[in-house]
Amino acid sequence: MQRISLVDTAHNFIKEILHSGAIAIDATVGNGHDTLFLVKQVGPSGQVFGFDIQQTAIASTRAKFLQTPGMQCLTLIHASHADMSEKIPVNYHGNISVIMFNLGYLPGGDKNIITCTDSTITALHCSCELISSQGIITVMAYPGHPGGDLETAQVKSWCEQLDKDRFKVDIIYSADNKDSAPRLFVIQKRH
């Protein structure tokens, strides 16, 4: 249940700034839950770009959206989130309001296929250049699975190295606050 409350917390941060007509990125589409949330926030005139390296995640999300109004504002991209800068049209660079990450593995999928630290850090660097002057990046991290502890530690380290004049970082821990418990990183660009 804690994971859900942290996802809700991320959504609440995002609702503050994401509005109809805005542009957002779901850096890790997964089963499409965050993607659907973003589309509902920006539709019908906004744009959401969704990334995933797993074709099954892209297909599952596409199927979910075929039954949902607003598909026209969603572009699904079968690629790593590390490729965001080259896959997002240049005219959107610096104009993205929100970028969401939900790290780890695809729920219900192959738990051996996980987000990788190197591509995640590259994607976070890209995100800082893609977001608008008041943009927000949310990162749900899960240190409780193999590889997740290293990725979470690297995301935390990356956040600590950000220029504090340009970015504000909040880390929100699960109520149980164990080392293996999920946590939410909220990175806001200062204007």
N, CA and C atoms as a LAMMPS dump frame, in Angstrom:
ITEM: TIMESTEP
0
ITEM: NUMBER OF ATOMS
573
ITEM: BOX BOUNDS ff ff ff
-5.0000000000000000e+02 5.0000000000000000e+02
-5.0000000000000000e+02 5.0000000000000000e+02
-5.0000000000000000e+02 5.0000000000000000e+02
ITEM: ATOMS id mol type element x y z
1 1 1 N 0.811 -1.202 0
2 1 2 C 0 0 0
3 1 3 C 0.852 1.263 0
4 2 1 N 2.033 1.206 0.575
5 2 2 C 2.882 2.403 0.628
6 2 3 C 3.246 2.891 -0.767
7 3 1 N 3.5 1.955 -1.677
8 3 2 C 3.864 2.323 -3.037
9 3 3 C 2.764 3.173 -3.672
10 4 1 N 1.532 2.785 -3.442
11 4 2 C 0.412 3.525 -4.018
12 4 3 C 0.376 4.932 -3.46
13 5 1 N 0.606 5.078 -2.153
14 5 2 C 0.559 6.419 -1.586
15 5 3 C 1.691 7.289 -2.122
16 6 1 N 2.845 6.722 -2.385
17 6 2 C 3.929 7.511 -2.978
18 6 3 C 3.609 7.894 -4.42
19 7 1 N 2.976 6.991 -5.166
20 7 2 C 2.552 7.319 -6.527
21 7 3 C 1.506 8.436 -6.472
22 8 1 N 0.567 8.331 -5.538
23 8 2 C -0.424 9.403 -5.372
24 8 3 C 0.255 10.724 -5.022
25 9 1 N 1.283 10.666 -4.192
26 9 2 C 2.038 11.877 -3.833
27 9 3 C 2.672 12.481 -5.08
28 10 1 N 3.26 11.642 -5.923
29 10 2 C 3.843 12.129 -7.18
30 10 3 C 2.764 12.792 -8.03
31 11 1 N 1.613 12.142 -8.14
32 11 2 C 0.512 12.684 -8.93
33 11 3 C 0.052 14.032 -8.376
34 12 1 N 0.026 14.16 -7.054
35 12 2 C -0.395 15.424 -6.449
36 12 3 C 0.574 16.557 -6.766
37 13 1 N 1.872 16.293 -6.731
38 13 2 C 2.865 17.298 -7.124
39 13 3 C 2.622 17.727 -8.57
40 14 1 N 2.379 16.737 -9.414
41 14 2 C 2.222 16.989 -10.848
42 14 3 C 0.942 17.771 -11.137
43 15 1 N -0.148 17.444 -10.448
44 15 2 C -1.423 18.146 -10.668
45 15 3 C -1.287 19.65 -10.44
46 16 1 N -0.34 20.033 -9.577
47 16 2 C -0.138 21.456 -9.282
48 16 3 C 0.32 22.247 -10.509
49 17 1 N 1.061 21.588 -11.405
50 17 2 C 1.633 22.344 -12.529
51 17 3 C 1.209 21.856 -13.909
52 18 1 N 0.673 20.644 -13.994
53 18 2 C 0.346 20.089 -15.312
54 18 3 C -1.104 20.398 -15.664
55 19 1 N -1.306 21.017 -16.813
56 19 2 C -2.634 21.482 -17.207
57 19 3 C -2.906 21.133 -18.66
58 20 1 N -4.132 21.335 -19.062
59 20 2 C -4.528 21.088 -20.443
60 20 3 C -3.635 21.884 -21.391
61 21 1 N -3.16 21.223 -22.418
62 21 2 C -2.306 21.877 -23.407
63 21 3 C -0.823 21.755 -23.12
64 22 1 N -0.451 21.231 -21.95
65 22 2 C 0.96 21.097 -21.586
66 22 3 C 1.579 19.861 -22.245
67 23 1 N 2.88 19.726 -22.074
68 23 2 C 3.639 18.604 -22.643
69 23 3 C 4.272 17.835 -21.492
70 24 1 N 4.178 16.499 -21.535
71 24 2 C 4.729 15.657 -20.479
72 24 3 C 5.376 14.417 -21.083
73 25 1 N 6.235 13.806 -20.287
74 25 2 C 6.904 12.562 -20.689
75 25 3 C 6.723 11.535 -19.586
76 26 1 N 6.313 10.317 -19.976
77 26 2 C 6.381 9.171 -19.085
78 26 3 C 7.618 8.403 -19.535
79 27 1 N 8.672 8.499 -18.749
80 27 2 C 9.966 7.933 -19.136
81 27 3 C 9.993 6.411 -19.055
82 28 1 N 9.042 5.836 -18.339
83 28 2 C 8.965 4.387 -18.161
84 28 3 C 7.494 3.985 -18.197
85 29 1 N 6.959 3.721 -19.376
86 29 2 C 5.525 3.494 -19.563
87 29 3 C 4.987 2.342 -18.716
88 30 1 N 5.704 1.239 -18.657
89 30 2 C 5.221 0.105 -17.87
90 30 3 C 3.841 -0.334 -18.318
91 31 1 N 2.921 -0.416 -17.375
92 31 2 C 1.551 -0.826 -17.689
93 31 3 C 0.647 0.344 -18.064
94 32 1 N 1.189 1.539 -18.155
95 32 2 C 0.445 2.683 -18.668
96 32 3 C -0.352 3.484 -17.658
97 33 1 N -0.234 3.186 -16.378
98 33 2 C -1.03 3.899 -15.377
99 33 3 C -0.64 5.381 -15.284
100 34 1 N 0.659 5.651 -15.172
101 34 2 C 1.105 7.053 -15.137
102 34 3 C 0.856 7.729 -16.483
103 35 1 N 0.993 6.981 -17.556
104 35 2 C 0.751 7.53 -18.891
105 35 3 C -0.69 8.023 -18.998
106 36 1 N -1.627 7.196 -18.553
107 36 2 C -3.044 7.571 -18.576
108 36 3 C -3.289 8.814 -17.72
109 37 1 N -2.694 8.847 -16.546
110 37 2 C -2.811 10.013 -15.66
111 37 3 C -2.327 11.279 -16.381
112 38 1 N -1.169 11.201 -17.03
113 38 2 C -0.613 12.37 -17.728
114 38 3 C -1.512 12.811 -18.881
115 39 1 N -2.013 11.851 -19.66
116 39 2 C -2.893 12.181 -20.787
117 39 3 C -4.149 12.892 -20.293
118 40 1 N -4.712 12.417 -19.188
119 40 2 C -5.908 13.066 -18.633
120 40 3 C -5.607 14.499 -18.198
121 41 1 N -4.394 14.738 -17.726
122 41 2 C -4.028 16.088 -17.269
123 41 3 C -3.836 17.053 -18.436
124 42 1 N -3.24 16.596 -19.528
125 42 2 C -2.885 17.516 -20.623
126 42 3 C -3.916 17.571 -21.742
127 43 1 N -4.784 16.559 -21.815
128 43 2 C -5.727 16.469 -22.927
129 43 3 C -6.754 17.579 -22.919
130 44 1 N -7.377 17.807 -24.042
131 44 2 C -7.158 17.142 -25.331
132 44 3 C -6.086 17.821 -26.182
133 45 1 N -5.606 19 -25.758
134 45 2 C -4.724 19.774 -26.634
135 45 3 C -3.237 19.635 -26.304
136 46 1 N -2.892 18.879 -25.269
137 46 2 C -1.49 18.716 -24.902
138 46 3 C -0.85 17.534 -25.608
139 47 1 N 0.312 17.132 -25.104
140 47 2 C 1.052 16.032 -25.717
141 47 3 C 1.775 15.253 -24.626
142 48 1 N 1.68 13.926 -24.698
143 48 2 C 2.429 13.045 -23.806
144 48 3 C 3.266 12.116 -24.669
145 49 1 N 4.546 12.018 -24.325
146 49 2 C 5.46 11.07 -24.957
147 49 3 C 5.739 9.977 -23.929
148 50 1 N 5.565 8.713 -24.327
149 50 2 C 5.816 7.599 -23.423
150 50 3 C 6.923 6.711 -23.955
151 51 1 N 7.897 6.403 -23.1
152 51 2 C 9.048 5.578 -23.473
153 51 3 C 9.022 4.248 -22.733
154 52 1 N 9.411 3.192 -23.415
155 52 2 C 9.682 1.917 -22.758
156 52 3 C 10.526 1.066 -23.696
157 53 1 N 11.436 0.282 -23.107
158 53 2 C 12.284 -0.599 -23.915
159 53 3 C 11.586 -1.915 -24.217
160 54 1 N 10.494 -2.197 -23.498
161 54 2 C 9.79 -3.466 -23.69
162 54 3 C 8.592 -3.272 -24.617
163 55 1 N 8.593 -3.992 -25.71
164 55 2 C 7.487 -3.919 -26.66
165 55 3 C 6.17 -4.315 -26.003
166 56 1 N 6.219 -5.251 -25.046
167 56 2 C 4.991 -5.661 -24.359
168 56 3 C 4.379 -4.491 -23.587
169 57 1 N 5.205 -3.646 -22.998
170 57 2 C 4.705 -2.465 -22.271
171 57 3 C 4.072 -1.473 -23.236
172 58 1 N 4.718 -1.26 -24.373
173 58 2 C 4.173 -0.342 -25.386
174 58 3 C 2.836 -0.869 -25.902
175 59 1 N 2.787 -2.169 -26.224
176 59 2 C 1.56 -2.771 -26.767
177 59 3 C 0.43 -2.746 -25.739
178 60 1 N 0.741 -3.057 -24.491
179 60 2 C -0.258 -3.049 -23.424
180 60 3 C -0.82 -1.646 -23.213
181 61 1 N 0.049 -0.664 -23.228
182 61 2 C -0.387 0.726 -23.044
183 61 3 C -1.2 1.186 -24.242
184 62 1 N -0.746 0.849 -25.443
185 62 2 C -1.497 1.223 -26.655
186 62 3 C -2.907 0.623 -26.613
187 63 1 N -3.013 -0.649 -26.214
188 63 2 C -4.325 -1.307 -26.13
189 63 3 C -5.218 -0.6 -25.115
190 64 1 N -4.644 -0.203 -23.998
191 64 2 C -5.4 0.507 -22.973
192 64 3 C -5.944 1.831 -23.523
193 65 1 N -5.158 2.511 -24.338
194 65 2 C -5.535 3.828 -24.848
195 65 3 C -6.474 3.762 -26.049
196 66 1 N -6.512 2.646 -26.728
197 66 2 C -7.448 2.517 -27.846
198 66 3 C -8.89 2.6 -27.353
199 67 1 N -9.088 2.29 -26.08
200 67 2 C -10.42 2.356 -25.482
201 67 3 C -10.628 3.667 -24.723
202 68 1 N -9.673 4.584 -24.825
203 68 2 C -9.708 5.818 -24.044
204 68 3 C -9.698 7.023 -24.966
205 69 1 N -10.6 7.96 -24.769
206 69 2 C -10.522 9.198 -25.551
207 69 3 C -9.207 9.918 -25.224
208 70 1 N -8.633 10.577 -26.184
209 70 2 C -7.403 11.325 -25.937
210 70 3 C -6.161 10.671 -26.496
211 71 1 N -6.333 9.566 -27.208
212 71 2 C -5.184 8.865 -27.783
213 71 3 C -4.38 9.78 -28.7
214 72 1 N -5.051 10.742 -29.33
215 72 2 C -4.363 11.607 -30.281
216 72 3 C -3.263 12.444 -29.607
217 73 1 N -3.3 12.592 -28.293
218 73 2 C -2.252 13.385 -27.645
219 73 3 C -1.157 12.508 -27.039
220 74 1 N -1.147 11.209 -27.381
221 74 2 C -0.132 10.29 -26.868
222 74 3 C 0.74 9.76 -27.993
223 75 1 N 2.048 9.844 -27.794
224 75 2 C 3.019 9.243 -28.702
225 75 3 C 3.839 8.237 -27.906
226 76 1 N 3.731 6.954 -28.255
227 76 2 C 4.499 5.906 -27.582
228 76 3 C 5.765 5.631 -28.382
229 77 1 N 6.883 5.538 -27.668
230 77 2 C 8.18 5.372 -28.309
231 77 3 C 8.867 4.138 -27.725
232 78 1 N 9.111 3.151 -28.58
233 78 2 C 9.784 1.921 -28.162
234 78 3 C 11.291 2.194 -28.172
235 79 1 N 11.766 2.746 -27.061
236 79 2 C 13.181 3.103 -26.935
237 79 3 C 13.489 3.344 -25.462
238 80 1 N 14.76 3.39 -25.15
239 80 2 C 15.209 3.692 -23.795
240 80 3 C 14.926 5.15 -23.448
241 81 1 N 14.623 5.376 -22.183
242 81 2 C 14.453 6.761 -21.735
243 81 3 C 15.752 7.562 -21.884
244 82 1 N 16.869 6.883 -21.984
245 82 2 C 18.15 7.566 -22.189
246 82 3 C 18.2 8.272 -23.547
247 83 1 N 17.304 7.884 -24.465
248 83 2 C 17.265 8.466 -25.809
249 83 3 C 16.274 9.63 -25.936
250 84 1 N 15.771 10.114 -24.811
251 84 2 C 14.75 11.169 -24.84
252 84 3 C 15.149 12.377 -25.675
253 85 1 N 16.347 12.874 -25.473
254 85 2 C 16.76 14.105 -26.167
255 85 3 C 16.686 13.972 -27.676
256 86 1 N 17.07 12.808 -28.197
257 86 2 C 17.047 12.639 -29.649
258 86 3 C 15.674 12.239 -30.175
259 87 1 N 14.821 11.649 -29.338
260 87 2 C 13.503 11.193 -29.785
261 87 3 C 12.416 12.267 -29.654
262 88 1 N 12.6 13.202 -28.749
263 88 2 C 11.618 14.28 -28.556
264 88 3 C 11.924 15.384 -29.567
265 89 1 N 10.922 15.837 -30.319
266 89 2 C 11.175 16.911 -31.293
267 89 3 C 11.832 18.14 -30.633
268 90 1 N 12.795 18.708 -31.33
269 90 2 C 13.599 19.805 -30.79
270 90 3 C 12.741 20.98 -30.322
271 91 1 N 11.632 21.233 -31.009
272 91 2 C 10.801 22.377 -30.616
273 91 3 C 10.167 22.188 -29.236
274 92 1 N 10.169 20.965 -28.692
275 92 2 C 9.651 20.728 -27.345
276 92 3 C 10.733 20.855 -26.27
277 93 1 N 11.996 20.842 -26.662
278 93 2 C 13.08 20.922 -25.684
279 93 3 C 12.955 22.221 -24.89
280 94 1 N 13.004 22.102 -23.562
281 94 2 C 12.863 23.261 -22.684
282 94 3 C 11.418 23.645 -22.431
283 95 1 N 10.48 22.895 -22.998
284 95 2 C 9.051 23.205 -22.843
285 95 3 C 8.246 22.07 -22.206
286 96 1 N 8.914 21.066 -21.689
287 96 2 C 8.231 19.931 -21.074
288 96 3 C 7.891 20.304 -19.628
289 97 1 N 6.632 20.171 -19.248
290 97 2 C 6.212 20.54 -17.885
291 97 3 C 6.546 19.465 -16.86
292 98 1 N 6.395 18.192 -17.242
293 98 2 C 6.561 17.089 -16.301
294 98 3 C 7.242 15.912 -16.985
295 99 1 N 8.162 15.273 -16.249
296 99 2 C 8.743 13.998 -16.682
297 99 3 C 8.64 13.049 -15.492
298 100 1 N 7.982 11.921 -15.712
299 100 2 C 7.797 10.914 -14.661
300 100 3 C 8.646 9.68 -14.938
301 101 1 N 9.27 9.173 -13.89
302 101 2 C 10.003 7.913 -13.931
303 101 3 C 9.4 6.991 -12.877
304 102 1 N 9.208 5.736 -13.222
305 102 2 C 8.802 4.712 -12.269
306 102 3 C 9.755 3.551 -12.524
307 103 1 N 10.818 3.507 -11.731
308 103 2 C 11.935 2.594 -11.986
309 103 3 C 11.614 1.162 -11.574
310 104 1 N 12.533 0.267 -11.909
311 104 2 C 12.385 -1.131 -11.526
312 104 3 C 12.003 -1.998 -12.701
313 105 1 N 11.08 -2.931 -12.444
314 105 2 C 10.656 -3.882 -13.469
315 105 3 C 9.18 -3.678 -13.784
316 106 1 N 8.757 -4.236 -14.889
317 106 2 C 7.36 -4.153 -15.323
318 106 3 C 6.51 -5.059 -14.433
319 107 1 N 5.591 -4.486 -13.641
320 107 2 C 4.731 -5.338 -12.813
321 107 3 C 3.977 -6.342 -13.68
322 108 1 N 4.079 -7.597 -13.303
323 108 2 C 3.449 -8.659 -14.077
324 108 3 C 4.317 -9.147 -15.228
325 109 1 N 5.488 -8.52 -15.409
326 109 2 C 6.395 -8.889 -16.496
327 109 3 C 7.607 -9.647 -15.979
328 110 1 N 8.618 -9.737 -16.799
329 110 2 C 9.864 -10.42 -16.475
330 110 3 C 10.66 -9.571 -15.486
331 111 1 N 10.809 -10.062 -14.259
332 111 2 C 11.502 -9.298 -13.214
333 111 3 C 13.011 -9.206 -13.445
334 112 1 N 13.506 -9.926 -14.452
335 112 2 C 14.922 -9.824 -14.797
336 112 3 C 15.196 -8.629 -15.698
337 113 1 N 14.149 -8.064 -16.286
338 113 2 C 14.3 -6.874 -17.125
339 113 3 C 13.964 -5.667 -16.257
340 114 1 N 15.002 -4.93 -15.883
341 114 2 C 14.826 -3.783 -14.99
342 114 3 C 15.441 -2.539 -15.616
343 115 1 N 15.05 -1.392 -15.083
344 115 2 C 15.718 -0.164 -15.51
345 115 3 C 17.173 -0.253 -15.054
346 116 1 N 18.065 0.301 -15.845
347 116 2 C 19.497 0.211 -15.563
348 116 3 C 20.023 1.561 -15.099
349 117 1 N 20.904 1.517 -14.133
350 117 2 C 21.434 2.733 -13.53
351 117 3 C 21.999 3.689 -14.574
352 118 1 N 22.819 3.195 -15.484
353 118 2 C 23.468 4.077 -16.462
354 118 3 C 22.448 4.799 -17.341
355 119 1 N 21.463 4.064 -17.857
356 119 2 C 20.47 4.704 -18.728
357 119 3 C 19.575 5.645 -17.927
358 120 1 N 19.287 5.301 -16.681
359 120 2 C 18.458 6.176 -15.845
360 120 3 C 19.169 7.495 -15.571
361 121 1 N 20.44 7.44 -15.223
362 121 2 C 21.195 8.679 -14.951
363 121 3 C 21.306 9.515 -16.228
364 122 1 N 21.558 8.869 -17.366
365 122 2 C 21.586 9.594 -18.649
366 122 3 C 20.238 10.266 -18.895
367 123 1 N 19.144 9.528 -18.656
368 123 2 C 17.8 10.081 -18.861
369 123 3 C 17.528 11.249 -17.919
370 124 1 N 18.017 11.169 -16.692
371 124 2 C 17.833 12.279 -15.752
372 124 3 C 18.585 13.524 -16.22
373 125 1 N 19.799 13.338 -16.73
374 125 2 C 20.548 14.472 -17.306
375 125 3 C 19.75 15.104 -18.446
376 126 1 N 19.234 14.27 -19.338
377 126 2 C 18.422 14.763 -20.458
378 126 3 C 17.198 15.512 -19.939
379 127 1 N 16.569 14.965 -18.916
380 127 2 C 15.356 15.562 -18.368
381 127 3 C 15.58 16.994 -17.892
382 128 1 N 16.733 17.228 -17.294
383 128 2 C 17.031 18.575 -16.79
384 128 3 C 17.081 19.607 -17.912
385 129 1 N 17.452 19.174 -19.106
386 129 2 C 17.501 20.082 -20.249
387 129 3 C 16.154 20.169 -20.959
388 130 1 N 15.341 19.138 -20.849
389 130 2 C 14.059 19.102 -21.544
390 130 3 C 12.95 19.849 -20.803
391 131 1 N 13.02 19.871 -19.46
392 131 2 C 11.911 20.477 -18.724
393 131 3 C 11.947 21.999 -18.803
394 132 1 N 10.755 22.556 -18.641
395 132 2 C 10.58 24.01 -18.694
396 132 3 C 11.123 24.657 -17.419
397 133 1 N 11.104 25.967 -17.385
398 133 2 C 11.689 26.701 -16.258
399 133 3 C 10.996 26.404 -14.93
400 134 1 N 9.779 25.941 -14.948
401 134 2 C 9.11 25.569 -13.697
402 134 3 C 8.718 24.09 -13.723
403 135 1 N 9.42 23.32 -14.526
404 135 2 C 9.084 21.911 -14.695
405 135 3 C 9.428 21.064 -13.49
406 136 1 N 8.89 19.841 -13.512
407 136 2 C 9.091 18.91 -12.409
408 136 3 C 9.424 17.523 -12.959
409 137 1 N 10.325 16.851 -12.263
410 137 2 C 10.694 15.47 -12.574
411 137 3 C 10.374 14.658 -11.325
412 138 1 N 9.616 13.571 -11.488
413 138 2 C 9.368 12.681 -10.356
414 138 3 C 9.996 11.329 -10.67
415 139 1 N 10.632 10.745 -9.658
416 139 2 C 11.296 9.452 -9.82
417 139 3 C 10.871 8.54 -8.676
418 140 1 N 10.099 7.504 -9.008
419 140 2 C 9.778 6.463 -8.035
420 140 3 C 10.883 5.42 -8.124
421 141 1 N 11.559 5.177 -6.999
422 141 2 C 12.674 4.229 -6.976
423 141 3 C 12.376 3.112 -5.98
424 142 1 N 12.817 1.917 -6.331
425 142 2 C 12.518 0.721 -5.558
426 142 3 C 13.807 -0.033 -5.224
427 143 1 N 14.415 0.242 -4.068
428 143 2 C 15.671 -0.428 -3.723
429 143 3 C 15.501 -1.871 -3.262
430 144 1 N 14.278 -2.361 -3.139
431 144 2 C 14.029 -3.691 -2.588
432 144 3 C 14.15 -4.855 -3.55
433 145 1 N 14.537 -4.619 -4.812
434 145 2 C 14.72 -5.738 -5.75
435 145 3 C 16.167 -5.755 -6.221
436 146 1 N 16.652 -6.899 -6.726
437 146 2 C 18.035 -6.971 -7.187
438 146 3 C 18.336 -5.88 -8.217
439 147 1 N 19.358 -5.091 -7.94
440 147 2 C 19.744 -3.984 -8.822
441 147 3 C 19.079 -2.671 -8.445
442 148 1 N 17.959 -2.742 -7.76
443 148 2 C 17.229 -1.538 -7.383
444 148 3 C 17.925 -0.717 -6.315
445 149 1 N 18.672 -1.397 -5.433
446 149 2 C 19.385 -0.673 -4.377
447 149 3 C 20.48 0.221 -4.969
448 150 1 N 21.24 -0.313 -5.922
449 150 2 C 22.29 0.466 -6.577
450 150 3 C 21.682 1.625 -7.37
451 151 1 N 20.625 1.357 -8.13
452 151 2 C 19.992 2.397 -8.928
453 151 3 C 19.46 3.518 -8.034
454 152 1 N 18.804 3.155 -6.936
455 152 2 C 18.267 4.154 -6.013
456 152 3 C 19.391 4.993 -5.41
457 153 1 N 20.474 4.345 -5
458 153 2 C 21.617 5.067 -4.43
459 153 3 C 22.219 6.026 -5.449
460 154 1 N 22.303 5.603 -6.713
461 154 2 C 22.869 6.463 -7.754
462 154 3 C 21.949 7.645 -8.069
463 155 1 N 20.645 7.415 -8.05
464 155 2 C 19.697 8.517 -8.269
465 155 3 C 19.833 9.529 -7.133
466 156 1 N 19.931 9.042 -5.9
467 156 2 C 20.098 9.936 -4.748
468 156 3 C 21.387 10.739 -4.875
469 157 1 N 22.466 10.066 -5.228
470 157 2 C 23.754 10.741 -5.404
471 157 3 C 23.67 11.792 -6.514
472 158 1 N 23.018 11.442 -7.625
473 158 2 C 22.851 12.383 -8.74
474 158 3 C 22.072 13.615 -8.28
475 159 1 N 21.001 13.393 -7.529
476 159 2 C 20.187 14.506 -7.021
477 159 3 C 21.007 15.423 -6.111
478 160 1 N 21.854 14.825 -5.283
479 160 2 C 22.669 15.611 -4.35
480 160 3 C 23.683 16.484 -5.079
481 161 1 N 24.04 16.124 -6.309
482 161 2 C 25.024 16.887 -7.077
483 161 3 C 24.402 17.974 -7.951
484 162 1 N 23.071 18.047 -7.991
485 162 2 C 22.422 19.075 -8.803
486 162 3 C 22.712 20.467 -8.244
487 163 1 N 22.76 21.454 -9.121
488 163 2 C 22.958 22.847 -8.737
489 163 3 C 21.725 23.308 -7.953
490 164 1 N 21.923 23.604 -6.676
491 164 2 C 20.799 23.968 -5.811
492 164 3 C 20.196 25.326 -6.159
493 165 1 N 20.904 26.109 -6.94
494 165 2 C 20.329 27.373 -7.418
495 165 3 C 19.359 27.131 -8.575
496 166 1 N 19.529 26.014 -9.279
497 166 2 C 18.684 25.71 -10.433
498 166 3 C 17.6 24.675 -10.14
499 167 1 N 17.83 23.817 -9.122
500 167 2 C 16.911 22.72 -8.852
501 167 3 C 16.668 22.557 -7.353
502 168 1 N 15.408 22.273 -7.033
503 168 2 C 15.019 21.939 -5.66
504 168 3 C 14.697 20.449 -5.66
505 169 1 N 15.236 19.706 -4.692
506 169 2 C 15.028 18.268 -4.62
507 169 3 C 14.397 17.895 -3.283
508 170 1 N 13.328 17.117 -3.349
509 170 2 C 12.718 16.535 -2.155
510 170 3 C 12.767 15.025 -2.305
511 171 1 N 13.08 14.335 -1.212
512 171 2 C 13.036 12.875 -1.19
513 171 3 C 11.981 12.489 -0.166
514 172 1 N 10.993 11.739 -0.622
515 172 2 C 9.89 11.34 0.239
516 172 3 C 9.972 9.827 0.407
517 173 1 N 10.077 9.414 1.66
518 173 2 C 10.24 7.996 1.973
519 173 3 C 8.903 7.368 2.337
520 174 1 N 8.814 6.055 2.155
521 174 2 C 7.648 5.303 2.613
522 174 3 C 7.534 5.452 4.122
523 175 1 N 6.335 5.238 4.633
524 175 2 C 6.091 5.369 6.068
525 175 3 C 6.98 4.432 6.884
526 176 1 N 7.267 3.235 6.355
527 176 2 C 8.089 2.292 7.117
528 176 3 C 9.581 2.617 7.047
529 177 1 N 9.992 3.444 6.092
530 177 2 C 11.347 4.005 6.007
531 177 3 C 12.467 2.971 6.155
532 178 1 N 12.259 1.76 5.679
533 178 2 C 13.323 0.751 5.659
534 178 3 C 14.237 1.051 4.474
535 179 1 N 15.469 0.544 4.534
536 179 2 C 16.396 0.734 3.415
537 179 3 C 15.831 0.174 2.117
538 180 1 N 15.02 -0.887 2.22
539 180 2 C 14.48 -1.533 1.022
540 180 3 C 13.15 -0.922 0.57
541 181 1 N 12.644 0.053 1.307
542 181 2 C 11.324 0.63 0.992
543 181 3 C 11.422 1.604 -0.186
544 182 1 N 10.357 1.696 -0.983
545 182 2 C 10.328 2.647 -2.099
546 182 3 C 10.487 4.083 -1.619
547 183 1 N 10.952 4.927 -2.523
548 183 2 C 11.039 6.355 -2.222
549 183 3 C 10.784 7.162 -3.484
550 184 1 N 10.343 8.373 -3.269
551 184 2 C 10.006 9.276 -4.352
552 184 3 C 10.958 10.461 -4.339
553 185 1 N 11.597 10.707 -5.477
554 185 2 C 12.433 11.897 -5.655
555 185 3 C 11.625 12.897 -6.471
556 186 1 N 11.519 14.116 -5.984
557 186 2 C 10.811 15.176 -6.693
558 186 3 C 11.815 16.284 -6.977
559 187 1 N 12.081 16.519 -8.26
560 187 2 C 13.078 17.49 -8.688
561 187 3 C 12.342 18.612 -9.417
562 188 1 N 12.41 19.803 -8.864
563 188 2 C 11.731 20.95 -9.458
564 188 3 C 12.753 21.958 -9.96
565 189 1 N 12.567 22.387 -11.188
566 189 2 C 13.46 23.379 -11.764
567 189 3 C 13.043 24.757 -11.253
568 190 1 N 13.997 25.494 -10.763
569 190 2 C 13.712 26.845 -10.262
570 190 3 C 13.72 27.805 -11.446
571 191 1 N 12.843 28.801 -11.421
572 191 2 C 12.784 29.755 -12.526
573 191 3 C 13.54 31.007 -12.222
